[in-house]
Amino acid sequence: MMEATYFFIGLYALLGAAVGSFLNVCIDRVPEGLSLVSPPSHCPSCERRLRPLELVPIFSYLALRGRCQTCGARIPFRVFLVELGTAGWFGLLAWRFGPTFETLRLSAFSALLIPIALIDLDHQRIPNRLIYPGLALAALAIPFSPSPGSLALLLGGAGSFLIFFALAWLSKAGMGMGDIKLAAFIGLTTGHPLAWLALLLGFILGGLVAGVLLTLRRVGRKDPIPLGPFLAAATLITYVWGESILSWWIARL
């Protein structure tokens, strides 16, 4: 039984690596409004189409030592990190939830949060090409989610949307519609009461990182720091450890 479990985790991690490879395509092309399927994967420097052996997630980057085989142009280290990180995250979900619908559901949501976070980090915007399908997927998954239940998910989505809409209105230009839509997505995928934990953790993470960057003078007080990456990271944490964190918190109160 344990061997079968390890086999499933390993197989699911390999699936995560393949998904991570596709997420890299999304991160590169979605902000530019480009097709995700055409043209095929190629070197952006010499424009040579990549061969199948150059497209094996994780291992191709290591074998090529992070450079194009033809022109020697450097392949962004982010490509390797996304593939390895997605593989590890899918493996963690498989270990935590086993071969269940919850694993599949959270994997799909995670695969949307990862490119949303990195695109927001690079471009300071959350593209509608990702967040709208994410909202639709989250809504469609509600009837099939055994926990926390349809009502809790709807409450989480509506409440998160209203909270961020109010914050955007109060802060004037301090928060964009992308953050509001992302909050709604987070609420629809975590539900009440975990949605409030995810949002709070996102603000805490963002505040801590902003404080460190300001202390190190890597950013100025007026420099924009995107909130999306921290909300996404907090949501991933909540997917796996949210109930434990919430129980610990309530016990301390």
C-alpha positions in Angstrom: 0.0 0.0 0.0 2.8 2.4 0.9 4.6 1.6 -2.3 1.5 2.4 -4.3 1.3 5.7 -2.5 4.9 6.6 -3.3 4.3 5.6 -6.9 1.3 7.9 -7.1 3.2 10.8 -5.5 6.1 10.3 -7.9 3.9 10.0 -11.0 1.9 13.1 -9.9 5.1 15.0 -9.4 6.2 14.2 -13.0 2.8 15.5 -14.1 3.6 18.7 -12.2 6.9 19.1 -14.0 5.1 18.8 -17.4 2.5 21.4 -16.2 5.3 23.6 -15.0 6.8 23.6 -18.5 3.5 24.8 -19.9 3.2 27.4 -17.2 6.5 28.8 -18.4 5.0 29.3 -21.8 2.0 31.1 -20.2 4.4 33.4 -18.2 6.3 34.3 -21.3 3.4 34.7 -23.8 0.3 35.8 -21.9 1.6 39.3 -21.0 2.4 39.9 -24.7 -1.0 38.7 -25.9 0.6 35.8 -27.8 -0.8 32.4 -28.7 0.1 29.6 -26.2 0.4 27.1 -29.0 1.8 29.0 -32.0 4.6 29.3 -32.8 6.1 26.1 -31.2 8.7 26.5 -28.4 11.8 28.1 -29.8 14.9 30.0 -28.6 14.0 33.7 -28.3 17.5 34.6 -29.4 18.2 32.5 -32.5 14.6 31.6 -33.0 15.5 27.9 -33.7 12.6 25.5 -32.9 13.5 23.4 -29.9 13.8 19.6 -30.4 11.9 17.2 -28.2 14.9 16.3 -26.1 15.3 20.0 -25.3 11.8 20.2 -23.9 12.0 17.5 -21.2 11.1 19.4 -18.0 13.9 20.0 -15.4 16.3 17.6 -17.0 16.7 19.5 -20.3 17.7 22.7 -18.4 20.3 20.7 -16.4 21.7 18.9 -19.5 22.0 22.1 -21.5 23.5 23.9 -18.4 20.9 26.7 -18.8 21.9 27.7 -22.3 20.7 27.3 -25.9 22.5 24.5 -27.6 22.8 26.5 -30.8 23.5 30.1 -29.9 24.5 29.8 -26.3 21.9 32.3 -25.1 21.1 31.9 -21.4 17.8 30.2 -20.5 16.2 32.1 -17.6 16.7 30.3 -14.3 13.0 30.9 -13.7 12.2 28.2 -16.3 14.0 25.6 -14.1 12.5 26.9 -10.9 8.9 26.8 -12.2 9.3 23.3 -13.5 10.9 22.0 -10.3 8.6 24.0 -8.0 5.5 22.8 -9.7 6.7 19.2 -9.6 7.4 19.5 -5.9 4.0 21.2 -5.3 2.0 18.6 -7.2 3.9 15.9 -5.2 3.0 17.6 -2.0 -0.6 17.8 -2.9 -0.6 14.1 -3.9 1.0 13.3 -0.5 -1.4 15.4 1.4 -4.7 14.5 -0.2 -4.0 11.2 -2.1 -5.7 10.1 -5.3 -8.8 12.3 -4.7 -10.8 15.0 -6.5 -9.4 17.5 -4.0 -5.9 16.8 -5.3 -7.0 17.4 -8.9 -9.0 20.5 -7.8 -6.2 22.2 -5.9 -3.7 21.3 -8.6 -5.8 23.1 -11.2 -6.1 26.2 -9.0 -2.4 26.1 -8.2 -1.5 25.9 -11.9 -3.4 29.2 -12.3 -1.9 30.9 -9.2 1.7 30.3 -10.2 1.7 32.2 -13.5 -0.6 34.9 -12.1 1.9 35.5 -9.3 5.0 35.6 -11.6 3.3 37.8 -14.2 2.2 40.2 -11.6 5.7 40.3 -10.1 7.2 41.1 -13.6 4.5 43.3 -15.1 2.5 44.6 -12.1 -0.8 43.3 -13.6 -3.0 40.3 -13.4 -4.0 39.3 -16.9 -7.7 38.6 -17.6 -6.7 35.7 -19.9 -5.8 33.8 -16.7 -8.1 35.2 -14.0 -11.3 34.9 -15.9 -10.8 31.2 -16.7 -9.7 30.8 -13.1 -13.0 32.3 -11.8 -15.0 30.1 -14.2 -13.2 27.0 -13.2 -13.6 27.8 -9.5 -17.3 28.3 -10.0 -17.7 25.1 -11.9 -15.9 23.1 -9.3 -18.2 24.3 -6.4 -20.8 21.6 -6.7 -18.1 18.9 -6.7 -16.3 20.1 -3.6 -17.1 18.0 -0.6 -15.4 20.5 1.8 -16.0 23.2 2.9 -19.3 23.0 1.0 -21.0 25.1 -1.7 -22.4 27.8 0.6 -19.0 28.3 2.3 -17.2 28.6 -1.1 -19.8 31.1 -2.4 -19.6 33.1 0.8 -15.8 33.1 0.6 -15.9 34.3 -3.0 -18.4 37.1 -2.5 -16.9 38.2 0.8 -13.4 38.4 -0.6 -14.6 40.3 -3.6 -16.5 42.9 -1.4 -13.6 43.3 1.0 -11.1 44.0 -1.7 -13.5 46.2 -3.6 -14.0 48.3 -0.5 -10.2 48.4 0.1 -9.7 49.6 -3.5 -12.3 52.3 -3.1 -10.7 53.5 0.1 -7.2 53.4 -1.2 -8.2 55.2 -4.4 -5.4 54.0 -6.8 -3.7 51.7 -4.3 -5.3 48.5 -5.5 -6.4 47.4 -9.0 -9.2 45.4 -10.4 -6.8 42.5 -10.9 -6.3 42.2 -7.1 -10.1 42.3 -6.6 -10.6 39.5 -9.1 -7.8 37.5 -7.6 -9.4 37.9 -4.1 -12.7 36.6 -5.5 -10.8 33.6 -7.0 -9.1 32.9 -3.7 -12.4 33.1 -1.8 -14.1 30.7 -4.3 -11.3 28.1 -3.9 -10.8 28.3 -0.2 -14.2 29.2 1.1 -15.3 30.6 4.5 -13.4 30.8 6.9 -10.1 29.9 5.2 -10.5 32.7 2.7 -10.0 35.3 5.5 -6.9 33.4 6.6 -5.5 33.4 3.0 -6.1 37.1 2.6 -4.6 38.0 6.0 -1.5 35.8 5.4 -1.1 37.5 2.0 -1.1 41.0 3.6 1.3 39.8 6.3 3.7 38.2 3.8 3.6 41.3 1.6 4.2 43.6 4.5 7.1 41.6 5.8 8.8 41.5 2.4 8.1 45.1 1.7 9.6 46.0 5.1 12.8 44.0 4.3 13.1 45.6 0.9 12.7 49.0 2.3 15.2 48.4 5.0 17.8 47.1 2.5 16.9 50.1 0.2 16.0 47.8 -2.7 12.8 49.8 -3.2 11.7 53.3 -2.3 8.6 54.2 -0.3 6.8 55.2 -3.5 7.8 52.2 -5.6 4.9 49.8 -6.3 5.1 46.3 -4.8 2.6 43.9 -6.4 0.3 42.2 -3.9 -0.6 39.2 -6.2 2.5 37.1 -5.6 1.9 37.3 -1.8 -1.8 36.5 -2.1 -0.9 33.6 -4.3 1.7 32.2 -1.9 -0.6 32.6 1.0 -3.4 30.8 -0.8 -1.1 27.8 -1.6 -0.1 27.7 2.0 -3.8 27.8 3.0 -4.7 24.9 0.5 -2.4 22.5 2.4 -2.0 23.8 6.0 -4.9 26.3 6.3 -7.1 24.2 8.6 -4.2 23.4 10.9 -3.1 27.1 11.1 -6.7 28.2 11.8 -7.2 25.5 14.5 -3.9 26.6 16.1 -4.9 30.3 15.9 -8.4 29.7 17.4 -6.8 27.6 20.2 -4.5 30.5 21.1 -7.4 32.9 21.2 
